[in-house]
Every structure is written in C-alpha cells, then in structure tokens.
Amino acid sequence: GPLAVTALLNDAFSRAVALTVRRNETATSVRLYRSEGPPPEPKKTARPLPVTTGTTAPDFRLRSLQEKRIRLTALRGKWVLISFWATWCTPCLEEAATLDRLARAYPRDLRVLALAVMDDRKALDSFVRRVKPAYTILDAGSLTSPPALAYGVGDGTGGGHLPVNLLVRPDGTVAYVQGGFVTPSPLEPQVRAALGR
C-alpha cells in the first residue's frame, strides 16, 4: 500500500524501489526513485549470486581513510567482520559501538572493516574524530559500486539497504550474514562462538 511505499522511500535519502502494480488483472512493473536530480539510468548488471553462509566472500580492494589500500583476500588466515554502513544511517551509527567492542576484544584474531557506502568524506572524518573507532573504515563508493553489487547491498539503479554484516572465516568463506539492525546485536555472540571464546 501507499504507506509501505512511503516508508521504503523515506528509509534513505536516495532510494530505488521496484514495485508491481496490479489493476484489472493487469500487472505493470515500475521503479520509484527518490533523490535530488534526475533518476539514474538502470545499469545492465548481471544479478550476482547471493552471498550466503558457505559461499566465498567476493574480493574487493578499497582505500581506507588513511589512504591505505586494503584487499580482502590479503586478510586470509584471520576472521574478518565486514559491515556495510554509512554515517547517514541511524541504525548503522547505533551498531558502531558493537563493531568497536569487537575490534578491541579480538585485535589479533579478528579484523573489522566498515565499508562506508554513499558517504561524505567530511562526515566520515567527523565520525572518526568523535568516536575514534578501533576498526578500519573503507570508502566503498555508491550503492552501484562493485562491492555493493557483489554483496547484494545495492542494485544497478541506486537502491539498496544498510546495514549489512558478514563474518568471513580465515579460509575466505562466509560464516554468518546479517541484514538490517536488531537489538541486542547478534554480532557479539556470533563472533564469540566463531572464535571459540
């Protein structure tokens, strides 16, 4: 209904929502887009296979806020917690304390990477000054960037959802996937169980 569509569009400042409208036994597919400026042209991207438990985590090479290049496959041998998030995403900010606790609790065995999506460098720098996170923040670009598409966080039209968290085993396979924010966070017990602590 209209309220559900409104809630989806208000979920983020830039959002594409695919709908099927039924009228007189006729179905029409439409895509609503909310943002400043003209809507983007839908990119012809192959729909990626879903990243689920047991699949290999798609590789990425991204730049940290300190201009250091981080490649996921270079972290093999360690557990890696990947969090797609943004400073404009209220649930993401609520989850930031959990990410920080995990990074501080397991500094030798766990690497926590926060992949900032559709974020502003000034907002990220302000967040780092205020919070002083123990985890690494990487610039993941837009919701149409290769990492966002590969992990199913975004789609080819600029739509998507945050936060999304994945726990990756030392062999590069996915141990756990969490979409959305819930409280209390299941991340801490998942990481404790995975690391045997």
Rosetta blueprint (number, residue, H / E / L):
1 G L
2 P H
3 L H
4 A H
5 V H
6 T H
7 A H
8 L H
9 L H
10 N L
11 D L
12 A L
13 F L
14 S L
15 R E
16 A E
17 V E
18 A E
19 L E
20 T E
21 V E
22 R E
23 R E
24 N L
25 E L
26 T E
27 A E
28 T E
29 S E
30 V E
31 R E
32 L E
33 Y E
34 R E
35 S L
36 E L
37 G L
38 P L
39 P L
40 P L
41 E L
42 P L
43 K L
44 K L
45 T L
46 A L
47 R L
48 P L
49 L L
50 P L
51 V L
52 T L
53 T L
54 G L
55 T L
56 T E
57 A L
58 P L
59 D L
60 F L
61 R E
62 L E
63 R E
64 S E
65 L L
66 Q L
67 E L
68 K L
69 R E
70 I E
71 R E
72 L H
73 T H
74 A H
75 L H
76 R L
77 G L
78 K L
79 W E
80 V E
81 L E
82 I E
83 S E
84 F E
85 W E
86 A L
87 T L
88 W L
89 C L
90 T H
91 P H
92 C H
93 L H
94 E H
95 E H
96 A H
97 A H
98 T H
99 L H
100 D H
101 R H
102 L H
103 A H
104 R H
105 A H
106 Y L
107 P L
108 R L
109 D L
110 L E
111 R E
112 V E
113 L E
114 A E
115 L E
116 A E
117 V L
118 M L
119 D L
120 D L
121 R H
122 K H
123 A H
124 L H
125 D H
126 S H
127 F H
128 V H
129 R H
130 R H
131 V H
132 K L
133 P L
134 A L
135 Y L
136 T E
137 I E
138 L E
139 D E
140 A L
141 G L
142 S L
143 L L
144 T L
145 S L
146 P H
147 P H
148 A H
149 L H
150 A H
151 Y L
152 G L
153 V L
154 G E
155 D L
156 G L
157 T L
158 G L
159 G L
160 G E
161 H L
162 L L
163 P L
164 V E
165 N E
166 L E
167 L E
168 V E
169 R L
170 P L
171 D L
172 G L
173 T E
174 V E
175 A E
176 Y E
177 V E
178 Q E
179 G E
180 G L
181 F L
182 V L
183 T L
184 P L
185 S L
186 P L
187 L H
188 E H
189 P H
190 Q H
191 V H
192 R H
193 A H
194 A H
195 L L
196 G L
197 R L
